[in-house]
Amino acid sequence: MSSDEKSFVMRHVFVDFKNLNDYTFYYSAKEFHCDIPWKLAILPKSTGLYVYLVCSKFVKSESFSIDARVEMGYFKDGEANSPKSIIPADSKQFDSDLWKELCQKSLTLSK
């Protein structure tokens, strides 16, 4: 990692998983990392569970990129199954234009 690169870890537990509504976003609390506000979000659908890293950085701010790795663990009655890694299908890197688009869409969908 070069001196200008930064890293952080976010964790959140979404509870009562079986009773989450399909097509409804569920968010973690906002956390600040590298002076930028972030949230984790999930969107349950009949086709699967979608996981989002939501950046609340202003859309007109300077360009940036992020490499993301997601690990999910499932717990039942206090016992954990082995964590599952989720890797984007096409690339590990998401550019700022994609994040801006995702942020705008997720904010629109959550209303």
SVG drawing of the C-alpha trace seen along z (x, -y; Angstrom):
<svg xmlns="http://www.w3.org/2000/svg" viewBox="-41 -20 45 43">
<polyline fill="none" stroke="black" stroke-width="0.4" points="0.0,0.0 1.4,-3.4 1.5,-6.3 -1.6,-8.0 -3.7,-4.8 -6.0,-4.3 -7.9,-1.3 -10.8,-0.7 -13.1,2.0 -16.9,1.7 -19.0,4.2 -22.8,4.3 -25.2,7.0 -28.6,7.0 -30.9,8.8 -34.2,10.8 -33.1,11.6 -36.1,13.9 -38.5,11.0 -36.8,8.4 -39.0,7.2 -38.1,7.8 -37.1,4.7 -36.5,2.6 -33.1,1.1 -31.8,1.6 -28.9,-0.6 -26.2,-0.6 -25.4,-3.7 -23.2,-6.2 -19.5,-5.9 -16.7,-8.3 -13.5,-6.8 -10.9,-9.0 -13.1,-12.0 -15.9,-10.5 -19.3,-9.3 -20.1,-5.6 -22.9,-3.2 -23.5,0.5 -26.8,1.4 -28.5,4.6 -31.4,5.1 -33.2,8.4 -34.8,9.6 -36.4,12.9 -33.4,13.4 -30.8,12.9 -29.3,10.5 -27.6,7.4 -24.9,5.7 -23.9,2.0 -21.2,-0.1 -22.8,-3.6 -20.5,-6.6 -22.2,-9.9 -19.4,-12.0 -20.7,-14.9 -21.2,-14.1 -19.3,-17.2 -16.2,-16.5 -12.9,-15.3 -12.4,-12.0 -11.5,-8.9 -11.5,-5.1 -11.9,-2.3 -11.1,1.4 -13.7,3.3 -13.9,6.8 -17.0,8.0 -17.3,10.8 -20.6,11.9 -21.2,14.3 -24.5,15.9 -25.5,16.5 -28.2,18.7 -28.9,19.1 -25.6,17.5 -23.5,19.9 -21.7,18.6 -21.3,20.3 -18.1,19.8 -17.8,16.3 -18.5,15.9 -16.5,13.5 -18.3,11.5 -16.2,10.2 -17.6,8.0 -18.1,10.1 -16.1,7.8 -13.6,6.0 -12.5,5.4 -12.2,1.7 -15.1,-0.7 -14.5,-4.2 -16.0,-7.4 -18.5,-7.8 -19.9,-4.4 -20.1,-5.2 -21.8,-8.5 -24.4,-6.7 -25.0,-4.0 -25.3,-6.7 -27.8,-8.7 -29.9,-5.5 -29.8,-4.1 -30.9,-7.5 -33.7,-7.7 -34.8,-4.1 -34.8,-4.5 -37.5,-7.2"/>
</svg>
